[in-house]
Amino acid sequence: MEKEIPIMALIYIERLMSKTGTLINHWNWRWIALITLIEASKIWDDDTLENKHFPRVMGDVTLKEINELEKVFLELIGYDLYIKGSEYAKYYFILKTLQKDIDSPEFHWCQIRPIPVEKMNYLQNNSHKAEEALKDIYCSNPYFTATM
């Protein structure tokens, strides 16, 4: 997973919390982290895993659960996957500050670097395209049971 994906996932987590009032707790944190990482990965990576690949590496989750979780998550945030450069920068600097506070050798592997303008443009374009593609998948077919 690219280093930018967790930053994007944090944006989606805050978006879910602000739009729905959902609080993160010990019952839902795993599902929220999973689906936001999956969505961020789909937007950032052209070569991302599809939903059907996750049950292979996570034996305790089914494709049906991932598809349903994705559908519910997207509905709750109103398919709002677009990430502005300013949003990304906000979380980048928050995490960079935390990284400095945790000056531990275990965290040196995850050095966060700013992304160049062309990558930010790529992110913004892909997040807009993903919004439209996922709306088409889930909204056009209410009985969606894809093997994505």
Long-range contacts (C-beta under 8 A, 24 or more apart in sequence): 1-37, 1-41, 2-41, 2-44, 2-45, 3-110, 3-111, 3-112, 3-113, 4-40, 4-44, 4-88, 4-115, 4-119, 4-123, 5-37, 5-40, 5-41, 5-44, 5-45, 6-37, 6-40, 6-95, 7-88, 7-91, 7-92, 7-95, 7-112, 8-36, 8-39, 8-40, 8-43, 8-44, 8-83, 8-88, 8-123, 9-33, 9-36, 9-37, 9-39, 9-40, 10-36, 10-91, 10-95, 11-83, 11-87, 11-88, 11-91, 12-36, 12-39, 12-40, 12-77, 12-81, 15-77, 15-80, 16-73, 16-76, 16-77, 19-76, 19-77, 19-78, 19-80, 20-76, 20-77, 22-76, 31-69, 34-58, 34-61, 34-66, 34-69, 35-66, 35-69, 35-70, 35-73, 36-73, 38-66, 38-70, 39-70, 39-73, 39-74, 39-81, 39-130, 42-130, 43-81, 43-83, 43-123, 43-126, 43-127, 43-130, 44-123, 44-126, 50-148, 51-146, 51-147, 51-148, 52-147, 52-148, 63-147, 64-145, 67-144, 67-145, 67-146, 67-148, 70-134, 70-138, 71-138, 71-144, 74-134, 74-135, 74-138, 75-138, 79-131, 79-134, 79-135, 80-131, 81-127, 81-128, 81-130, 81-131, 81-134, 82-124, 82-127, 82-128, 82-131, 83-123, 83-124, 83-127, 84-124, 85-120, 85-123, 85-124, 88-115, 88-120, 88-123, 89-114
